[in-house]
Amino acid sequence: MNKVLFMLLSFVVVAQAQAAKPCEELKGEISAKLDGKGVKNYVLEIVPVEQETDKKIVGACDAGKMKITYVRQ
C-alpha cells in the first residue's frame, strides 16, 4: 500500500513539475528524446489546452495552459 501511494505521489509531483516548465524548453527535451530513439519525420506543436485536437498529447507546459502535441508524418 505504501509503495502504491509513493508511486502515485511521485507521479503527481513529476506531472506538476513538467507542466510548470516553459513550453520551448519542454518541447526541446521531448524532441531530443525522440531524436535519441531514432524517430524521424515528426512534428511537435504547442497549442492552447482548450484547443481540440486529434493529435497525440505528449506534454503540458506553462502551468498547464498549453499542451504539446505530436504527429508523425
N, C-alpha and C positions, 0 to 999 in steps of 0.2 A: 504494500500500500504506500509506504513512504517513497519507494522508487518511482512509482507512477506519479505521485504528487510532485516530486522533484523534477521529473521529466516535463510535466505539464507546466510547471512554473518556469523552467528553463526556456521552454518554447515561447511562452508569453514574453519573457524578457528579451529574447532574441528578436522576436517579431516587432516589438516596440522599438528596439534599437535600429532595426532595419528601416522602419517607417520614418524614423527621425532623421535619417541621412538625407543629404541633398540629392536630388534626382540624378544629376550628371555623374556624381561620384558612384552611386549605386549602379547606374547604367554601365559605367566603365568596369566595375567589378564583375557584373554579370557577363559582359562582353568578353572579358579576359577568361572567365571560366569556360564559356562556350568555345572560344578560340583554343584554349588548352585541351579541350576534349575533341578538337578537330571538326567542330561544326562549321559548315560553310553556308553561304547564301541565306542569311537570316537578317531580319530587321527588328530592332528594338525601338519601341516608340514610347514616349512619355505622354500620357493623356490624363485629363481630369478623372477623378474617381467616379464621378457621376456619369461619365460618357459610357454608353452601351457599346460593347464590342464582342465579336465572336473570336477574337484572338486570345491566346493563352496569356494569362496574367502571371508574370514571373517576379514581381516585386511591388512594394509600396514605398513611397518616399514623401518628403516634405510634410512630415507629421500626419501622414495618411490622406493628404489632399490630392495626391497624384498617384498614378499606378504606371508600371512599366509593362508593356505588352510585347509578346514575342510571336513572330510568324516566320516560317521558313518558306523561302521562295523556290 
